[in-house]
Amino acid sequence: MKFSNGIYLLYDQIFGIYNKTDSNDLFTNYKQETEESGNPIPRNYCPVLNNGRGDVECIILYEKKEVNLISPVIFWQHDLDNNLESPRIIANSFYEYIDDLIEMDKSL
């Protein structure tokens, strides 16, 4: 992956590729959310946005053999026992997710 400054949509920032000290770096957030969090996300979830309250929105990454599947975006609530309840799907694809953010920002 190449350096990217992420995406800003009004109040939301989609993680980008920065240096590892930046709080909006995709790799830094992935490591924190899968290894260091009190309620870690599964390793096949890629965090794309943090809502500032400890919750993250993630793309579900599938294995190569599941290549025909479209990756949904889920809401991972940090204080919810996600072993008992499945995370809520907020968009059926990353494209739909970005489109929804743009529509929400237009309405503000």
C-alpha positions in Angstrom: 0.0 0.0 0.0 1.2 3.5 -0.7 1.1 6.6 1.4 -2.3 8.2 1.5 -3.8 11.0 3.5 -7.1 9.2 4.0 -10.5 10.7 3.2 -12.3 13.5 5.0 -16.0 13.7 4.7 -17.2 16.7 6.8 -16.7 15.3 10.4 -15.6 11.8 9.4 -12.1 10.7 8.6 -11.4 7.4 6.9 -8.0 6.0 8.0 -5.1 6.4 5.6 -1.5 5.3 5.4 0.6 7.7 7.5 3.6 7.3 9.6 3.1 5.0 12.6 2.8 7.8 15.1 -0.3 9.3 13.5 -3.6 8.4 15.2 -5.3 8.1 11.8 -2.8 5.5 10.4 -4.6 2.4 9.2 -1.8 0.0 10.3 -1.5 1.6 13.7 -5.3 1.3 14.3 -5.4 -2.3 13.0 -2.7 -3.3 15.5 -4.4 -1.4 18.3 -7.8 -2.8 17.6 -6.7 -6.4 17.1 -4.0 -6.7 19.7 -4.2 -4.0 22.4 -7.9 -3.2 22.8 -9.9 -4.4 25.8 -12.5 -5.8 23.4 -10.3 -6.7 20.3 -11.8 -7.0 16.9 -11.2 -10.2 14.9 -8.1 -10.2 12.8 -10.2 -10.3 9.6 -11.8 -7.0 10.4 -10.0 -3.9 9.1 -10.9 -0.7 11.0 -11.6 2.2 8.7 -13.1 4.8 11.0 -13.1 5.5 14.8 -16.1 7.4 16.1 -14.1 9.0 19.0 -15.9 7.0 21.6 -14.0 3.8 21.3 -16.2 2.2 18.6 -14.9 1.4 15.2 -16.4 0.8 11.8 -14.6 -2.0 9.9 -14.6 -3.8 6.6 -14.8 -7.6 6.9 -11.9 -9.1 5.0 -12.4 -12.5 3.5 -9.9 -15.2 2.5 -8.9 -15.6 -1.1 -11.1 -18.7 -1.5 -14.1 -16.5 -0.7 -13.2 -14.0 -3.5 -16.8 -13.7 -4.8 -18.1 -12.2 -1.6 -18.5 -8.5 -1.2 -17.1 -7.2 2.1 -19.7 -5.5 4.3 -18.8 -2.7 6.7 -19.8 -3.3 10.3 -20.1 -1.2 13.5 -17.9 -2.7 16.3 -19.1 -1.4 19.7 -16.2 -1.5 22.1 -18.3 -2.1 25.2 -20.6 -4.8 23.7 -19.9 -8.5 24.2 -19.5 -9.2 20.5 -19.2 -12.9 21.3 -22.9 -12.9 22.3 -24.2 -10.5 19.7 -23.0 -10.1 16.1 -21.7 -6.7 15.1 -24.3 -4.6 13.2 -23.8 -4.4 9.4 -24.0 -0.7 8.5 -23.3 -1.1 4.7 -23.3 -4.1 2.4 -20.1 -2.8 0.7 -17.3 -0.2 1.1 -18.8 1.7 -1.9 -22.2 1.8 -0.2 -20.5 2.9 3.0 -18.8 5.9 1.4 -22.0 6.7 -0.5 -23.9 6.7 2.8 -21.3 9.0 4.5 -21.5 11.4 1.6 -25.3 11.5 1.7 -25.3 12.0 5.5 -22.8 14.9 5.2 -24.9 16.5 2.5 -27.9 16.6 4.9 -26.0 18.4 7.7 
